[in-house]
Amino acid sequence: MNNNNHIANFLKNLATGDGIGTSVYFLGIGGIGMSAIARYFNSRGVTVSGYDKTETALTKLLVSEGIAVHYDDNVDAVDKESLLVVYTPAIPNTHQELNYFINNGYPVVKRSEVLGMITNGSYNICIAGTHGKTTTSTMVAHILRHSEFGCNAFLGGIASNYETNFWSSKKNVSVVEADEYDRSFLRLNPDVAVITAMDPDHLDIYGTAAIFEAAFVDFSHQVKENGILIYKHGLNEHAAFSNKRMLSYSADDSKADCFAFNITHHNGSYQFDVAIEKNTMQGFSLHMGGLHNVENAVAAITVAAISGVETEKIKAAVAAFKGVKRRFEYIYKDDQLVMIDDYAHHPKELTALIGGAKALFPEKKCTIVFQPHLYTRTRDFAEGFAAALNMADEVLLLPIYPARELPIEGVDAAMVALLMDKNKVTVCADFEHLLQIVQTKKQSGSIEMIITAGAGDIDTLVQPIKQLIA
């Protein structure tokens, strides 16, 4: 029996029974997508363990749930009884544990392959996009759960309502965040697919913007017969998308098939009505900042409506939605001070984040603390980052978070700063330097609205900054 058949049979038996007496090992278990699958196996009674490079708040949560995690590349620490080994492409091919499993004939598969196998046979709602996919997928999953429609959820962020990125249901429906990195989303077969954005990213993988966009076209072709594609109005490639049923959506453009109107906002929340193919739904409240999140809500509401969820239940669920950790997350808010934390790590995301914050709080000086993520992304989009950050009144730039990459000569935070208004940007040497600057600015009374943004380890600064300013 080949490995794929072995894995498929294991997952089939797991879905219909329990996993007691079996074990699965994860390489890169602390990743947000990997941890969701680890939690899936753990919920089925499988013994789950794994490796990650560093201890984080998420790995601590996994340990508290009974999952063993270690942080050194040590073959002696692995579970040699594992029936399956799951790895993330971020693990280097020189990793000792990875090579041990490969050389000894274990079934070793990427996260995307396992996710595709787990969801094979279920009704799948898959949300893809350079940005917006985490919030949209979490909104969809929340609406289905809150309304008691039911779903399994594999998310790329922590849902604030439930403090997790995974949950299970007896309903044979799966909401999946479809990740474009390494073409992972092409392993999925959606009944309903959403494409939120196709702004080029991961050019270290794809090479060119055209190849990157072509992957999203390929994803649209993964939609099952009689399925539906919901895409953001205005995407350049829409004519090449799946020729199955398609709906476009927008925050407020009435040329789209689905859009919001009568939009108002007060104290960081939005009120609006929604039109879906000329049918109107009135009286939505979203307690989450940023007009881009109204747009994400339109997509999520559309998915729920076409899935058969009653309008009143959708409205109640949207009003109850508490957001996603690190997606326009209010860390502190009163009349004098606002602090927002966000995962934004692409120029378009920063533009939406800063624009949304300034629109909601136009009277407040906007200070942003930004940690660039990856040397290649910083190099490829330096001008875009500079233009987006220039929207703020004051910018504090941290060193680049390298993640899986080695340094590139001449690429650093100063590269972005040189393209910006020099009167509003400060390049910080490290976290300690940043905290010293924030403390000084707080003492001088110059902090009114502060945003922390980035996909690295900047989240570890959120509470220290809050303690300094609140």
TORKOL-4160 file (C-alpha; in steps of 0.2 Angstrom, whole numbers, padded with zeros to 4 digits, m for minus):
470
<pt num="1" X="0000" Y="0000" Z="0000"/>
<pt num="2" X="0007" Y="0017" Z="m0005"/>
<pt num="3" X="0008" Y="0031" Z="0008"/>
<pt num="4" X="m0006" Y="0041" Z="0001"/>
<pt num="5" X="m0018" Y="0026" Z="0002"/>
<pt num="6" X="m0011" Y="0022" Z="0020"/>
<pt num="7" X="m0015" Y="0040" Z="0025"/>
<pt num="8" X="m0032" Y="0041" Z="0016"/>
<pt num="9" X="m0037" Y="0025" Z="0026"/>
<pt num="10" X="m0031" Y="0031" Z="0042"/>
<pt num="11" X="m0040" Y="0048" Z="0040"/>
<pt num="12" X="m0056" Y="0038" Z="0034"/>
<pt num="13" X="m0055" Y="0027" Z="0050"/>
<pt num="14" X="m0052" Y="0042" Z="0061"/>
<pt num="15" X="m0067" Y="0052" Z="0054"/>
<pt num="16" X="m0079" Y="0037" Z="0057"/>
<pt num="17" X="m0072" Y="0031" Z="0074"/>
<pt num="18" X="m0059" Y="0038" Z="0086"/>
<pt num="19" X="m0040" Y="0039" Z="0086"/>
<pt num="20" X="m0036" Y="0032" Z="0103"/>
<pt num="21" X="m0020" Y="0022" Z="0102"/>
<pt num="22" X="m0013" Y="0031" Z="0086"/>
<pt num="23" X="m0001" Y="0046" Z="0085"/>
<pt num="24" X="0003" Y="0060" Z="0073"/>
<pt num="25" X="0019" Y="0071" Z="0073"/>
<pt num="26" X="0020" Y="0089" Z="0067"/>
<pt num="27" X="0035" Y="0098" Z="0061"/>
<pt num="28" X="0031" Y="0116" Z="0063"/>
<pt num="29" X="0017" Y="0113" Z="0075"/>
<pt num="30" X="0016" Y="0131" Z="0081"/>
<pt num="31" X="0011" Y="0138" Z="0064"/>
<pt num="32" X="m0007" Y="0144" Z="0064"/>
<pt num="33" X="m0012" Y="0133" Z="0050"/>
<pt num="34" X="m0003" Y="0118" Z="0057"/>
<pt num="35" X="m0010" Y="0120" Z="0075"/>
<pt num="36" X="m0028" Y="0119" Z="0068"/>
<pt num="37" X="m0024" Y="0102" Z="0061"/>
<pt num="38" X="m0015" Y="0097" Z="0076"/>
<pt num="39" X="m0030" Y="0102" Z="0086"/>
<pt num="40" X="m0041" Y="0092" Z="0074"/>
<pt num="41" X="m0031" Y="0076" Z="0077"/>
<pt num="42" X="m0031" Y="0079" Z="0096"/>
<pt num="43" X="m0050" Y="0081" Z="0096"/>
<pt num="44" X="m0051" Y="0064" Z="0088"/>
<pt num="45" X="m0041" Y="0056" Z="0103"/>
<pt num="46" X="m0025" Y="0054" Z="0093"/>
<pt num="47" X="m0009" Y="0057" Z="0103"/>
<pt num="48" X="m0002" Y="0073" Z="0095"/>
<pt num="49" X="0016" Y="0080" Z="0097"/>
<pt num="50" X="0028" Y="0090" Z="0088"/>
<pt num="51" X="0043" Y="0102" Z="0085"/>
<pt num="52" X="0043" Y="0121" Z="0083"/>
<pt num="53" X="0058" Y="0133" Z="0082"/>
<pt num="54" X="0052" Y="0144" Z="0096"/>
<pt num="55" X="0040" Y="0144" Z="0111"/>
<pt num="56" X="0025" Y="0155" Z="0108"/>
<pt num="57" X="0008" Y="0159" Z="0116"/>
<pt num="58" X="0001" Y="0147" Z="0104"/>
<pt num="59" X="0012" Y="0133" Z="0107"/>
<pt num="60" X="0009" Y="0135" Z="0126"/>
<pt num="61" X="m0010" Y="0133" Z="0122"/>
<pt num="62" X="m0006" Y="0117" Z="0113"/>
<pt num="63" X="0003" Y="0111" Z="0128"/>
<pt num="64" X="m0011" Y="0115" Z="0139"/>
<pt num="65" X="m0022" Y="0105" Z="0128"/>
<pt num="66" X="m0012" Y="0090" Z="0130"/>
<pt num="67" X="0000" Y="0091" Z="0115"/>
<pt num="68" X="0018" Y="0088" Z="0118"/>
<pt num="69" X="0030" Y="0101" Z="0110"/>
<pt num="70" X="0049" Y="0103" Z="0110"/>
<pt num="71" X="0060" Y="0117" Z="0103"/>
<pt num="72" X="0076" Y="0109" Z="0098"/>
<pt num="73" X="0079" Y="0099" Z="0082"/>
<pt num="74" X="0082" Y="0083" Z="0091"/>
<pt num="75" X="0079" Y="0065" Z="0083"/>
<pt num="76" X="0079" Y="0058" Z="0101"/>
<pt num="77" X="0064" Y="0069" Z="0105"/>
<pt num="78" X="0052" Y="0063" Z="0091"/>
<pt num="79" X="0038" Y="0051" Z="0093"/>
<pt num="80" X="0044" Y="0036" Z="0083"/>
<pt num="81" X="0027" Y="0027" Z="0084"/>
<pt num="82" X="0019" Y="0040" Z="0073"/>
<pt num="83" X="0007" Y="0034" Z="0060"/>
<pt num="84" X="0009" Y="0050" Z="0051"/>
<pt num="85" X="0021" Y="0065" Z="0050"/>
<pt num="86" X="0014" Y="0082" Z="0045"/>
<pt num="87" X="0026" Y="0096" Z="0040"/>
<pt num="88" X="0026" Y="0114" Z="0034"/>
<pt num="89" X="0036" Y="0120" Z="0019"/>
<pt num="90" X="0044" Y="0132" Z="0031"/>
<pt num="91" X="0054" Y="0118" Z="0038"/>
<pt num="92" X="0071" Y="0118" Z="0029"/>
<pt num="93" X="0076" Y="0102" Z="0020"/>
<pt num="94" X="0092" Y="0101" Z="0031"/>
<pt num="95" X="0081" Y="0098" Z="0046"/>
<pt num="96" X="0087" Y="0082" Z="0056"/>
<pt num="97" X="0070" Y="0077" Z="0061"/>
<pt num="98" X="0062" Y="0079" Z="0044"/>
<pt num="99" X="0076" Y="0069" Z="0036"/>
<pt num="100" X="0075" Y="0055" Z="0050"/>
<pt num="101" X="0057" Y="0052" Z="0045"/>
<pt num="102" X="0060" Y="0053" Z="0027"/>
<pt num="103" X="0075" Y="0041" Z="0027"/>
<pt num="104" X="0065" Y="0028" Z="0038"/>
<pt num="105" X="0050" Y="0027" Z="0027"/>
<pt num="106" X="0037" Y="0036" Z="0038"/>
<pt num="107" X="0022" Y="0044" Z="0029"/>
<pt num="108" X="0028" Y="0062" Z="0028"/>
<pt num="109" X="0016" Y="0074" Z="0020"/>
<pt num="110" X="0013" Y="0093" Z="0019"/>
<pt num="111" X="0000" Y="0102" Z="0029"/>
<pt num="112" X="m0010" Y="0106" Z="0013"/>
<pt num="113" X="m0011" Y="0088" Z="0008"/>
<pt num="114" X="m0018" Y="0082" Z="0025"/>
<pt num="115" X="m0031" Y="0096" Z="0025"/>
<pt num="116" X="m0036" Y="0091" Z="0007"/>
<pt num="117" X="m0038" Y="0073" Z="0013"/>
<pt num="118" X="m0047" Y="0078" Z="0029"/>
<pt num="119" X="m0060" Y="0088" Z="0020"/>
<pt num="120" X="m0062" Y="0076" Z="0005"/>
<pt num="121" X="m0080" Y="0071" Z="0006"/>
<pt num="122" X="m0087" Y="0086" Z="0016"/>
<pt num="123" X="m0096" Y="0101" Z="0009"/>
<pt num="124" X="m0082" Y="0114" Z="0009"/>
<pt num="125" X="m0082" Y="0132" Z="0010"/>
<pt num="126" X="m0065" Y="0138" Z="0006"/>
<pt num="127" X="m0059" Y="0156" Z="0007"/>
<pt num="128" X="m0043" Y="0162" Z="m0002"/>
<pt num="129" X="m0035" Y="0179" Z="m0005"/>
<pt num="130" X="m0019" Y="0188" Z="m0002"/>
<pt num="131" X="m0028" Y="0197" Z="0012"/>
<pt num="132" X="m0045" Y="0196" Z="0021"/>
<pt num="133" X="m0046" Y="0178" Z="0020"/>
<pt num="134" X="m0043" Y="0175" Z="0039"/>
<pt num="135" X="m0056" Y="0187" Z="0045"/>
<pt num="136" X="m0068" Y="0182" Z="0031"/>
<pt num="137" X="m0066" Y="0163" Z="0035"/>
<pt num="138" X="m0068" Y="0166" Z="0053"/>
<pt num="139" X="m0084" Y="0177" Z="0050"/>
<pt num="140" X="m0091" Y="0163" Z="0040"/>
<pt num="141" X="m0087" Y="0149" Z="0052"/>
<pt num="142" X="m0094" Y="0160" Z="0067"/>
<pt num="143" X="m0110" Y="0163" Z="0058"/>
<pt num="144" X="m0113" Y="0145" Z="0054"/>
<pt num="145" X="m0109" Y="0140" Z="0072"/>
<pt num="146" X="m0118" Y="0154" Z="0081"/>
<pt num="147" X="m0134" Y="0151" Z="0070"/>
<pt num="148" X="m0133" Y="0132" Z="0074"/>
<pt num="149" X="m0131" Y="0128" Z="0056"/>
<pt num="150" X="m0115" Y="0119" Z="0061"/>
<pt num="151" X="m0098" Y="0117" Z="0053"/>
<pt num="152" X="m0080" Y="0111" Z="0056"/>
<pt num="153" X="m0068" Y="0126" Z="0055"/>
<pt num="154" X="m0049" Y="0126" Z="0050"/>
<pt num="155" X="m0044" Y="0144" Z="0052"/>
<pt num="156" X="m0028" Y="0154" Z="0050"/>
<pt num="157" X="m0032" Y="0165" Z="0065"/>
<pt num="158" X="m0039" Y="0164" Z="0083"/>
<pt num="159" X="m0057" Y="0168" Z="0083"/>
<pt num="160" X="m0060" Y="0179" Z="0098"/>
<pt num="161" X="m0077" Y="0172" Z="0101"/>
<pt num="162" X="m0070" Y="0155" Z="0105"/>
<pt num="163" X="m0051" Y="0157" Z="0108"/>
<pt num="164" X="m0047" Y="0144" Z="0095"/>
<pt num="165" X="m0043" Y="0142" Z="0076"/>
<pt num="166" X="m0052" Y="0125" Z="0075"/>
<pt num="167" X="m0068" Y="0117" Z="0080"/>
<pt num="168" X="m0078" Y="0102" Z="0075"/>
<pt num="169" X="m0096" Y="0098" Z="0072"/>
<pt num="170" X="m0107" Y="0083" Z="0067"/>
<pt num="171" X="m0112" Y="0093" Z="0052"/>
<pt num="172" X="m0103" Y="0088" Z="0037"/>
<pt num="173" X="m0098" Y="0105" Z="0032"/>
<pt num="174" X="m0080" Y="0112" Z="0033"/>
<pt num="175" X="m0075" Y="0130" Z="0033"/>
<pt num="176" X="m0057" Y="0131" Z="0027"/>
<pt num="177" X="m0045" Y="0146" Z="0026"/>
<pt num="178" X="m0036" Y="0142" Z="0009"/>
<pt num="179" X="m0018" Y="0147" Z="0010"/>
<pt num="180" X="m0010" Y="0152" Z="m0007"/>
<pt num="181" X="0008" Y="0150" Z="0000"/>
<pt num="182" X="0017" Y="0136" Z="m0009"/>
<pt num="183" X="0001" Y="0133" Z="m0019"/>
<pt num="184" X="m0007" Y="0124" Z="m0004"/>
<pt num="185" X="m0025" Y="0129" Z="m0009"/>
<pt num="186" X="m0024" Y="0119" Z="m0025"/>
<pt num="187" X="m0026" Y="0104" Z="m0014"/>
<pt num="188" X="m0044" Y="0109" Z="m0009"/>
<pt num="189" X="m0060" Y="0106" Z="m0018"/>
<pt num="190" X="m0073" Y="0119" Z="m0013"/>
<pt num="191" X="m0092" Y="0118" Z="m0015"/>
<pt num="192" X="m0091" Y="0137" Z="m0011"/>
<pt num="193" X="m0075" Y="0147" Z="m0014"/>
<pt num="194" X="m0072" Y="0165" Z="m0010"/>
<pt num="195" X="m0057" Y="0175" Z="m0017"/>
<pt num="196" X="m0054" Y="0191" Z="m0007"/>
<pt num="197" X="m0039" Y="0198" Z="m0016"/>
<pt num="198" X="m0025" Y="0193" Z="m0028"/>
<pt num="199" X="m0012" Y="0207" Z="m0024"/>
<pt num="200" X="0005" Y="0199" Z="m0028"/>
<pt num="201" X="0014" Y="0191" Z="m0013"/>
<pt num="202" X="0026" Y="0176" Z="m0010"/>
<pt num="203" X="0036" Y="0181" Z="m0025"/>
<pt num="204" X="0050" Y="0170" Z="m0018"/>
<pt num="205" X="0039" Y="0155" Z="m0022"/>
<pt num="206" X="0030" Y="0161" Z="m0038"/>
<pt num="207" X="0042" Y="0172" Z="m0046"/>
<pt num="208" X="0031" Y="0185" Z="m0055"/>
<pt num="209" X="0014" Y="0193" Z="m0051"/>
<pt num="210" X="0007" Y="0185" Z="m0067"/>
<pt num="211" X="0011" Y="0167" Z="m0061"/>
<pt num="212" X="0004" Y="0172" Z="m0043"/>
<pt num="213" X="m0013" Y="0177" Z="m0051"/>
<pt num="214" X="m0013" Y="0162" Z="m0062"/>
<pt num="215" X="m0013" Y="0151" Z="m0046"/>
<pt num="216" X="m0029" Y="0160" Z="m0040"/>
<pt num="217" X="m0037" Y="0156" Z="m0057"/>
<pt num="218" X="m0032" Y="0138" Z="m0055"/>
<pt num="219" X="m0040" Y="0138" Z="m0037"/>
<pt num="220" X="m0056" Y="0144" Z="m0045"/>
<pt num="221" X="m0056" Y="0129" Z="m0056"/>
<pt num="222" X="m0056" Y="0118" Z="m0041"/>
<pt num="223" X="m0074" Y="0122" Z="m0037"/>
<pt num="224" X="m0085" Y="0107" Z="m0038"/>
<pt num="225" X="m0098" Y="0105" Z="m0051"/>
<pt num="226" X="m0114" Y="0115" Z="m0046"/>
<pt num="227" X="m0103" Y="0125" Z="m0034"/>
<pt num="228" X="m0101" Y="0143" Z="m0033"/>
<pt num="229" X="m0087" Y="0156" Z="m0034"/>
<pt num="230" X="m0089" Y="0172" Z="m0024"/>
<pt num="231" X="m0075" Y="0185" Z="m0028"/>
<pt num="232" X="m0071" Y="0203" Z="m0024"/>
<pt num="233" X="m0078" Y="0215" Z="m0037"/>
<pt num="234" X="m0065" Y="0222" Z="m0049"/>
<pt num="235" X="m0052" Y="0207" Z="m0048"/>
<pt num="236" X="m0043" Y="0208" Z="m0065"/>
<pt num="237" X="m0044" Y="0189" Z="m0068"/>
<pt num="238" X="m0062" Y="0187" Z="m0065"/>
<pt num="239" X="m0065" Y="0183" Z="m0084"/>
<pt num="240" X="m0053" Y="0168" Z="m0082"/>
<pt num="241" X="m0061" Y="0161" Z="m0066"/>
<pt num="242" X="m0072" Y="0146" Z="m0065"/>
<pt num="243" X="m0087" Y="0146" Z="m0077"/>
<pt num="244" X="m0098" Y="0139" Z="m0064"/>
<pt num="245" X="m0110" Y="0151" Z="m0054"/>
<pt num="246" X="m0101" Y="0167" Z="m0049"/>
<pt num="247" X="m0105" Y="0182" Z="m0038"/>
<pt num="248" X="m0095" Y="0197" Z="m0036"/>
<pt num="249" X="m0095" Y="0207" Z="m0019"/>
<pt num="250" X="m0089" Y="0224" Z="m0013"/>
<pt num="251" X="m0090" Y="0235" Z="0002"/>
<pt num="252" X="m0101" Y="0248" Z="m0006"/>
<pt num="253" X="m0100" Y="0247" Z="m0025"/>
<pt num="254" X="m0117" Y="0244" Z="m0031"/>
<pt num="255" X="m0110" Y="0237" Z="m0048"/>
<pt num="256" X="m0106" Y="0221" Z="m0038"/>
<pt num="257" X="m0119" Y="0207" Z="m0036"/>
<pt num="258" X="m0117" Y="0209" Z="m0017"/>
<pt num="259" X="m0113" Y="0225" Z="m0008"/>
<pt num="260" X="m0116" Y="0235" Z="0008"/>
<pt num="261" X="m0126" Y="0252" Z="0008"/>
<pt num="262" X="m0132" Y="0264" Z="0021"/>
<pt num="263" X="m0115" Y="0262" Z="0030"/>
<pt num="264" X="m0113" Y="0272" Z="0046"/>
<pt num="265" X="m0100" Y="0271" Z="0060"/>
<pt num="266" X="m0100" Y="0276" Z="0078"/>
<pt num="267" X="m0086" Y="0273" Z="0091"/>
<pt num="268" X="m0077" Y="0260" Z="0081"/>
<pt num="269" X="m0092" Y="0250" Z="0075"/>
<pt num="270" X="m0102" Y="0250" Z="0058"/>
<pt num="271" X="m0120" Y="0249" Z="0054"/>
<pt num="272" X="m0126" Y="0244" Z="0037"/>
<pt num="273" X="m0138" Y="0235" Z="0025"/>
<pt num="274" X="m0133" Y="0222" Z="0012"/>
<pt num="275" X="m0139" Y="0218" Z="m0005"/>
<pt num="276" X="m0137" Y="0201" Z="m0012"/>
<pt num="277" X="m0143" Y="0199" Z="m0030"/>
<pt num="278" X="m0156" Y="0213" Z="m0028"/>
<pt num="279" X="m0162" Y="0206" Z="m0012"/>
<pt num="280" X="m0160" Y="0217" Z="0003"/>
<pt num="281" X="m0156" Y="0213" Z="0021"/>
<pt num="282" X="m0157" Y="0227" Z="0033"/>
<pt num="283" X="m0150" Y="0231" Z="0050"/>
<pt num="284" X="m0132" Y="0224" Z="0052"/>
<pt num="285" X="m0120" Y="0229" Z="0065"/>
<pt num="286" X="m0102" Y="0225" Z="0065"/>
<pt num="287" X="m0092" Y="0229" Z="0080"/>
<pt num="288" X="m0075" Y="0228" Z="0071"/>
<pt num="289" X="m0065" Y="0243" Z="0064"/>
<pt num="290" X="m0061" Y="0246" Z="0046"/>
<pt num="291" X="m0071" Y="0248" Z="0030"/>
<pt num="292" X="m0062" Y="0233" Z="0023"/>
<pt num="293" X="m0070" Y="0222" Z="0037"/>
<pt num="294" X="m0087" Y="0228" Z="0031"/>
<pt num="295" X="m0082" Y="0221" Z="0014"/>
<pt num="296" X="m0076" Y="0205" Z="0022"/>
<pt num="297" X="m0093" Y="0204" Z="0031"/>
<pt num="298" X="m0102" Y="0206" Z="0015"/>
<pt num="299" X="m0093" Y="0191" Z="0008"/>
<pt num="300" X="m0097" Y="0181" Z="0024"/>
<pt num="301" X="m0115" Y="0186" Z="0024"/>
<pt num="302" X="m0117" Y="0181" Z="0006"/>
<pt num="303" X="m0109" Y="0164" Z="0010"/>
<pt num="304" X="m0121" Y="0161" Z="0024"/>
<pt num="305" X="m0136" Y="0167" Z="0014"/>
<pt num="306" X="m0133" Y="0156" Z="m0001"/>
<pt num="307" X="m0130" Y="0141" Z="0012"/>
<pt num="308" X="m0148" Y="0144" Z="0018"/>
<pt num="309" X="m0145" Y="0152" Z="0035"/>
<pt num="310" X="m0160" Y="0163" Z="0040"/>
<pt num="311" X="m0158" Y="0182" Z="0039"/>
<pt num="312" X="m0161" Y="0186" Z="0057"/>
<pt num="313" X="m0149" Y="0172" Z="0063"/>
<pt num="314" X="m0135" Y="0180" Z="0051"/>
<pt num="315" X="m0139" Y="0197" Z="0058"/>
<pt num="316" X="m0138" Y="0191" Z="0076"/>
<pt num="317" X="m0121" Y="0182" Z="0072"/>
<pt num="318" X="m0113" Y="0197" Z="0064"/>
<pt num="319" X="m0118" Y="0208" Z="0079"/>
<pt num="320" X="m0110" Y="0195" Z="0091"/>
<pt num="321" X="m0094" Y="0193" Z="0081"/>
<pt num="322" X="m0079" Y="0198" Z="0092"/>
<pt num="323" X="m0067" Y="0198" Z="0078"/>
<pt num="324" X="m0050" Y="0189" Z="0076"/>
<pt num="325" X="m0035" Y="0190" Z="0086"/>
<pt num="326" X="m0023" Y="0203" Z="0078"/>
<pt num="327" X="m0035" Y="0208" Z="0064"/>
<pt num="328" X="m0040" Y="0226" Z="0068"/>
<pt num="329" X="m0040" Y="0221" Z="0086"/>
<pt num="330" X="m0044" Y="0234" Z="0099"/>
<pt num="331" X="m0031" Y="0232" Z="0113"/>
<pt num="332" X="m0037" Y="0248" Z="0122"/>
<pt num="333" X="m0050" Y="0261" Z="0118"/>
<pt num="334" X="m0057" Y="0276" Z="0128"/>
<pt num="335" X="m0060" Y="0294" Z="0124"/>
<pt num="336" X="m0041" Y="0299" Z="0125"/>
<pt num="337" X="m0032" Y="0284" Z="0119"/>
<pt num="338" X="m0034" Y="0270" Z="0106"/>
<pt num="339" X="m0023" Y="0255" Z="0103"/>
<pt num="340" X="m0025" Y="0243" Z="0089"/>
<pt num="341" X="m0016" Y="0227" Z="0084"/>
<pt num="342" X="m0016" Y="0220" Z="0067"/>
<pt num="343" X="m0007" Y="0206" Z="0057"/>
<pt num="344" X="m0005" Y="0217" Z="0042"/>
<pt num="345" X="0012" Y="0213" Z="0033"/>
<pt num="346" X="0008" Y="0218" Z="0015"/>
<pt num="347" X="0007" Y="0236" Z="0008"/>
<pt num="348" X="m0011" Y="0234" Z="0003"/>
<pt num="349" X="m0015" Y="0227" Z="0021"/>
<pt num="350" X="m0006" Y="0242" Z="0029"/>
<pt num="351" X="m0016" Y="0254" Z="0018"/>
<pt num="352" X="m0032" Y="0247" Z="0023"/>
<pt num="353" X="m0027" Y="0246" Z="0041"/>
<pt num="354" X="m0021" Y="0264" Z="0043"/>
<pt num="355" X="m0035" Y="0271" Z="0031"/>
<pt num="356" X="m0048" Y="0262" Z="0042"/>
<pt num="357" X="m0041" Y="0268" Z="0058"/>
<pt num="358" X="m0039" Y="0286" Z="0053"/>
<pt num="359" X="m0057" Y="0286" Z="0046"/>
<pt num="360" X="m0064" Y="0280" Z="0062"/>
<pt num="361" X="m0054" Y="0291" Z="0073"/>
<pt num="362" X="m0050" Y="0306" Z="0062"/>
<pt num="363" X="m0046" Y="0318" Z="0076"/>
<pt num="364" X="m0032" Y="0307" Z="0084"/>
<pt num="365" X="m0014" Y="0307" Z="0079"/>
<pt num="366" X="m0010" Y="0290" Z="0071"/>
<pt num="367" X="0007" Y="0282" Z="0077"/>
<pt num="368" X="0011" Y="0265" Z="0069"/>
<pt num="369" X="0024" Y="0252" Z="0075"/>
<pt num="370" X="0028" Y="0241" Z="0060"/>
<pt num="371" X="0039" Y="0225" Z="0059"/>
<pt num="372" X="0043" Y="0220" Z="0041"/>
<pt num="373" X="0041" Y="0202" Z="0038"/>
<pt num="374" X="0054" Y="0193" Z="0027"/>
<pt num="375" X="0068" Y="0200" Z="0018"/>
<pt num="376" X="0061" Y="0196" Z="0001"/>
<pt num="377" X="0045" Y="0204" Z="0004"/>
<pt num="378" X="0053" Y="0220" Z="0010"/>
<pt num="379" X="0064" Y="0220" Z="m0005"/>
<pt num="380" X="0050" Y="0217" Z="m0017"/>
<pt num="381" X="0038" Y="0229" Z="m0010"/>
<pt num="382" X="0049" Y="0242" Z="m0002"/>
<pt num="383" X="0040" Y="0257" Z="m0011"/>
<pt num="384" X="0023" Y="0250" Z="m0007"/>
<pt num="385" X="0027" Y="0249" Z="0011"/>
<pt num="386" X="0034" Y="0267" Z="0011"/>
<pt num="387" X="0019" Y="0274" Z="0003"/>
<pt num="388" X="0007" Y="0265" Z="0015"/>
<pt num="389" X="0016" Y="0269" Z="0031"/>
<pt num="390" X="0017" Y="0288" Z="0025"/>
<pt num="391" X="m0002" Y="0288" Z="0028"/>
<pt num="392" X="0002" Y="0288" Z="0047"/>
<pt num="393" X="0007" Y="0303" Z="0056"/>
<pt num="394" X="0021" Y="0294" Z="0064"/>
<pt num="395" X="0030" Y="0278" Z="0061"/>
<pt num="396" X="0042" Y="0267" Z="0072"/>
<pt num="397" X="0050" Y="0254" Z="0061"/>
<pt num="398" X="0057" Y="0238" Z="0069"/>
<pt num="399" X="0070" Y="0227" Z="0061"/>
<pt num="400" X="0064" Y="0214" Z="0048"/>
<pt num="401" X="0058" Y="0198" Z="0055"/>
<pt num="402" X="0067" Y="0184" Z="0045"/>
<pt num="403" X="0056" Y="0169" Z="0048"/>
<pt num="404" X="0063" Y="0156" Z="0036"/>
<pt num="405" X="0075" Y="0167" Z="0027"/>
<pt num="406" X="0093" Y="0172" Z="0028"/>
<pt num="407" X="0098" Y="0190" Z="0027"/>
<pt num="408" X="0099" Y="0199" Z="0010"/>
<pt num="409" X="0113" Y="0212" Z="0008"/>
<pt num="410" X="0106" Y="0229" Z="0008"/>
<pt num="411" X="0089" Y="0224" Z="0013"/>
<pt num="412" X="0083" Y="0231" Z="0030"/>
<pt num="413" X="0071" Y="0242" Z="0038"/>
<pt num="414" X="0081" Y="0258" Z="0034"/>
<pt num="415" X="0078" Y="0253" Z="0015"/>
<pt num="416" X="0060" Y="0257" Z="0018"/>
<pt num="417" X="0063" Y="0272" Z="0029"/>
<pt num="418" X="0074" Y="0280" Z="0015"/>
<pt num="419" X="0058" Y="0280" Z="0004"/>
<pt num="420" X="0048" Y="0289" Z="0017"/>
<pt num="421" X="0045" Y="0306" Z="0024"/>
<pt num="422" X="0060" Y="0307" Z="0035"/>
<pt num="423" X="0051" Y="0319" Z="0047"/>
<pt num="424" X="0039" Y="0305" Z="0052"/>
<pt num="425" X="0049" Y="0289" Z="0053"/>
<pt num="426" X="0061" Y="0282" Z="0066"/>
<pt num="427" X="0071" Y="0266" Z="0064"/>
<pt num="428" X="0072" Y="0257" Z="0080"/>
<pt num="429" X="0087" Y="0246" Z="0084"/>
<pt num="430" X="0077" Y="0233" Z="0093"/>
<pt num="431" X="0062" Y="0230" Z="0104"/>
<pt num="432" X="0070" Y="0238" Z="0120"/>
<pt num="433" X="0074" Y="0254" Z="0110"/>
<pt num="434" X="0056" Y="0254" Z="0103"/>
<pt num="435" X="0049" Y="0253" Z="0121"/>
<pt num="436" X="0060" Y="0267" Z="0127"/>
<pt num="437" X="0054" Y="0278" Z="0112"/>
<pt num="438" X="0035" Y="0274" Z="0116"/>
<pt num="439" X="0038" Y="0278" Z="0135"/>
<pt num="440" X="0046" Y="0295" Z="0131"/>
<pt num="441" X="0031" Y="0299" Z="0119"/>
<pt num="442" X="0018" Y="0294" Z="0132"/>
<pt num="443" X="0026" Y="0305" Z="0145"/>
<pt num="444" X="0026" Y="0320" Z="0132"/>
<pt num="445" X="0007" Y="0316" Z="0129"/>
<pt num="446" X="0010" Y="0313" Z="0110"/>
<pt num="447" X="0002" Y="0296" Z="0109"/>
<pt num="448" X="m0017" Y="0297" Z="0104"/>
<pt num="449" X="m0019" Y="0281" Z="0093"/>
<pt num="450" X="m0005" Y="0268" Z="0092"/>
<pt num="451" X="m0006" Y="0253" Z="0080"/>
<pt num="452" X="0006" Y="0238" Z="0081"/>
<pt num="453" X="0007" Y="0229" Z="0064"/>
<pt num="454" X="0016" Y="0214" Z="0057"/>
<pt num="455" X="0017" Y="0195" Z="0055"/>
<pt num="456" X="0032" Y="0191" Z="0065"/>
<pt num="457" X="0035" Y="0192" Z="0084"/>
<pt num="458" X="0028" Y="0210" Z="0086"/>
<pt num="459" X="0013" Y="0202" Z="0095"/>
<pt num="460" X="0025" Y="0200" Z="0110"/>
<pt num="461" X="0026" Y="0219" Z="0111"/>
<pt num="462" X="0007" Y="0222" Z="0112"/>
<pt num="463" X="0005" Y="0220" Z="0131"/>
<pt num="464" X="0022" Y="0229" Z="0136"/>
<pt num="465" X="0016" Y="0244" Z="0125"/>
<pt num="466" X="m0001" Y="0243" Z="0133"/>
<pt num="467" X="0006" Y="0243" Z="0150"/>
<pt num="468" X="0017" Y="0259" Z="0146"/>
<pt num="469" X="0003" Y="0269" Z="0138"/>
<pt num="470" X="m0014" Y="0264" Z="0146"/>
